[in-house]
């Protein structure tokens, strides 16, 4: 039976600090990104809250499947560049500094979704950029609506994607397709994302997407939870053996890049809505 949007998304008054929340319906746990005023840009509070919200659902004995989606138009526009700009100016937001520990903390936050024992379905609408792609790369199944746009955007911002896309997506799509995405930083449509294997299905609109995400979660949830979790653990053992070491490697690479003049230029150009002038210094 179809599930109407109002039956999935609970109307909860937004607060200044809540950027996501969870709810449970039957055997399905929902993790809703809920920072509409910033199009779910991923700032300090997002990274701080994500592991706790994932743990809530992962530890709930009633939850057998997790769906991650957005209460607003866009899934996520990626790293909060306004916060990044403050870091580059030397005025850290919430005590963050650009160092290796910071990168590892962000990796661990995103990785909490990959470490979840229960199957995860990502339901993507609107923009899914940069860190948003890192997040859905941790899911077991990715679905989207026809208006979805995906981008491994970091190279256009003079950064190296260091939160898991470079490590997880080559097991999801072909190396050539992924290399093209990561090297160009271009936007790709829902149709292209389906053709290259980034998503399994494309649905008409956001309501249709959520209906089908709910239906898929119910289908998985009707199976033995020990069996489905065993399948997930076996797949992780096959595909993810080297990820921890690879994340350490890319963290070191990007730490050098985060101190480059090109990054300062990229963030300034983005905020000023102009094309960057990269020098390669």
C-alpha atoms as one frame of an Amber mdcrd trajectory, in Angstrom:
protein
   0.000   0.000   0.000   1.287   3.447  -0.892   2.475   5.654   1.917   1.566
   9.333   1.617   4.273  11.885   2.367   2.368  13.110   5.405   2.452   9.577
   6.765   6.246   9.563   6.601   7.442  13.043   7.507   6.368  14.151  10.957
   5.672  17.862  11.341   8.048  18.921  14.094   8.751  22.557  14.890  12.328
  23.401  13.802  14.815  24.535  16.408  18.047  26.474  16.167  20.187  23.418
  16.776  18.289  20.408  15.455  19.575  19.552  11.999  18.197  16.015  11.809
  15.820  13.734  13.674  14.622  10.137  13.722  11.277   8.382  13.798  10.189
   4.744  13.715   7.242   3.347  11.773   6.778  -0.388  12.081  10.144  -2.011
  11.473  11.481   0.978   9.511  13.542   3.718  11.120  13.708   7.077   9.360
  16.637   9.465   9.645  15.545  12.871   8.354  18.033  15.582   7.413  16.295
  18.747   8.579  18.292  21.902   7.914  16.059  23.430   5.274  17.328  26.996
   5.673  20.781  25.838   4.485  19.584  23.124   2.058  21.042  20.540   4.446
  24.572  21.930   4.090  26.821  19.830   6.296  28.245  21.933   9.097  29.497
  21.221  12.598  26.114  20.308  14.050  25.370  17.816  11.263  28.618  15.946
  11.846  28.142  16.034  15.607  24.576  14.720  15.558  24.804  12.091  12.819
  26.517   9.286  14.821  24.028   9.652  17.690  20.986   9.585  15.420  22.326
   6.527  13.561  23.030   4.804  16.888  19.457   5.497  18.058  18.048   3.541
  15.129  20.754   0.878  15.032  20.219   0.019  18.707  16.412  -0.016  18.506
  15.304  -3.685  18.483  12.127  -2.789  16.563  14.066  -1.272  13.660  15.142
  -3.667  10.909  15.794  -1.211   8.068  16.828   2.456   8.019  15.772   5.024
   5.406  17.693   8.304   5.213  16.040  11.239   3.465  15.367  14.957   3.673
  12.409  16.960   4.937  13.229  19.774   2.518  13.694  20.106  -1.235  17.354
  19.020  -1.315  19.038  15.990   0.185  22.247  17.923   0.875  24.270  20.636
  -0.821  27.432  19.283   0.787  29.992  20.905   3.061  28.882  24.176   4.655
  31.201  26.567   2.827  30.255  29.522   5.007  31.643  27.582   7.953  34.686
  26.553   5.894  35.324  30.191   5.017  35.450  31.087   8.721  37.980  28.307
   9.267  40.149  29.581   6.425  40.062  33.086   7.899  41.388  31.634  11.136
  38.200  32.103  13.163  37.219  28.486  13.889  33.540  27.597  14.088  32.669
  25.715  17.256  36.357  25.147  18.012  37.164  23.345  14.742  40.602  23.710
  13.204  41.919  22.477   9.886  44.013  19.534  11.041  44.212  15.770  10.643
  42.102  15.111  13.726  39.304  17.220  12.263  39.323  15.216   9.028  39.301
  11.929  10.942  36.386  13.128  13.084  34.387  13.984   9.961  35.264  10.620
   8.405  34.118   8.824  11.551  30.854  10.757  11.559  30.002   9.840   7.963
  31.310   6.311   8.548  28.814   5.769  11.357  26.197   5.140   8.677  28.427
   2.585   6.943  29.141   0.880  10.276  25.416   0.527  11.021  24.454  -3.149
  11.360  21.058  -2.699   9.695  20.384  -2.263   5.967  20.268   1.414   4.944
  18.295   2.893   2.044  19.151   6.427   0.879  16.215   8.317  -0.669  17.579
  11.322  -2.584  15.720  14.293  -3.981  17.095  17.588  -5.284  20.790  18.276
  -4.834  23.121  15.611  -3.457  26.509  17.300  -3.586  29.959  16.537  -2.153
  29.443  15.378   1.417  25.912  14.311   0.495  27.422  11.801  -1.937  29.838
  10.654   0.784  26.789   9.978   2.942  24.780   7.997   0.392  27.909   5.995
  -0.506  27.538   4.488   2.983  24.025   3.227   2.206  23.287  -0.280   0.949
  20.702   0.893  -1.607  20.308   4.317  -3.233  17.037   5.550  -4.743  16.205
   9.001  -6.113  13.472  11.178  -7.569  13.638  12.507 -11.130  14.733  15.962
  -9.927  17.852  14.649  -8.178  21.260  16.040  -9.135  24.496  14.430  -7.989
  28.034  15.822  -7.910  31.365  14.731  -6.457  32.095  18.448  -6.344  35.361
  18.649  -4.404  37.797  19.156  -7.302  35.847  22.242  -8.357  36.494  23.566
  -4.855  40.221  22.716  -4.888  39.721  19.827  -2.469  40.139  16.053  -2.552
  37.038  14.146  -1.477  38.195  12.660   1.817  35.049  11.412   3.566  34.585
   8.124   1.734  33.349   8.654  -1.832  36.738   7.831  -3.377  36.904   4.635
  -1.318  33.293   3.378  -1.438  31.875   4.361  -4.820  34.306   2.347  -7.005
  32.595  -0.762  -5.595  29.224   0.668  -6.647  29.934   1.881 -10.191  32.682
   1.330 -12.742  36.060   2.952 -12.173  35.834   4.912 -15.419  32.446   6.411
 -14.621  33.466   7.306 -11.101  36.837   8.722 -12.140  35.034  10.989 -14.596
  32.689  12.237 -11.873  35.467  12.814  -9.329  37.918  14.453 -11.738  35.423
  16.815 -13.413  33.237  17.606 -10.407  30.343  17.966 -12.851  26.661  17.633
 -12.002  24.849  14.524 -13.233  21.123  13.995 -13.555  19.030  11.263 -11.974
  18.884   9.495 -15.335  22.672   9.479 -15.677  23.089   8.401 -12.053  20.882
   5.399 -12.807  22.717   4.569 -16.036  26.108   4.485 -14.288  24.836   2.521
 -11.294  24.950   5.204  -8.608  21.235   4.692  -7.909  19.084   1.584  -8.359
  15.813   3.290  -9.316  14.510   6.724 -10.306  10.984   7.751  -9.281   8.631
  10.410 -10.603   8.773  12.832  -7.671   9.558  13.017  -3.976   6.260  11.472
  -2.852   6.714   8.552  -5.264  10.308   8.196  -4.033   9.257   7.976  -0.378
   6.426   5.584  -1.150   8.841   3.237  -2.891  11.549   3.648  -0.256   8.971
   2.711   2.385   7.809  -0.261   0.317  11.368  -1.519  -0.193  12.108  -1.106
   3.504   8.982  -3.107   4.347   9.986  -5.853   1.907  13.452  -6.117   3.461
  12.048  -5.785   6.974   9.724  -8.749   6.431  12.759 -11.014   6.173  14.723
 -12.432   9.084  16.717  -9.523  10.596  19.589 -11.850  11.466  19.717 -12.973
   7.833  19.608  -9.466   6.329  22.219  -8.204   8.771  24.354 -11.232   7.965
  24.126 -10.443   4.243  25.170  -6.844   4.934  28.092  -7.938   7.109  29.271
 -10.377   4.438  29.153  -7.680   1.744  31.063  -5.261   3.977  33.688  -7.934
   4.603  34.053  -8.395   0.848  34.069  -4.758  -0.302  35.266  -2.690   2.645
  38.376  -4.476   3.921  40.813  -1.745   2.904  38.672   1.331   3.517  40.127
   2.322   6.900  43.670   2.488   5.523  42.505   4.273   2.376  40.697   6.890
   4.458  43.887   7.529   6.427  45.773   7.966   3.158  43.320  10.438   1.612
  43.063  12.386   4.880  46.798  13.081   4.669  46.527  14.094   1.019  43.651
  16.475   1.585  45.204  18.006   4.685  47.891  19.472   2.416  45.233  20.597
  -0.068  43.208  22.326   2.661  46.164  24.656   3.219  46.550  25.600  -0.437
  45.901  29.053  -1.953  43.640  27.355  -4.500  41.228  26.326  -1.737  41.006
  29.883  -0.391  40.337  31.080  -3.939  37.711  28.365  -4.533  35.703  29.190
  -1.410  35.906  32.934  -2.065  34.763  32.428  -5.670  31.851  30.263  -4.565
  30.631  32.810  -2.035  31.114  35.647  -4.549  29.314  33.633  -7.276  32.149
  33.801  -9.789  34.503  31.345 -11.470  37.687  30.557  -9.531  41.125  31.300
 -10.932  43.255  28.322  -9.902  47.037  28.755  -9.986  48.146  25.327  -8.754
  50.454  26.817  -6.110
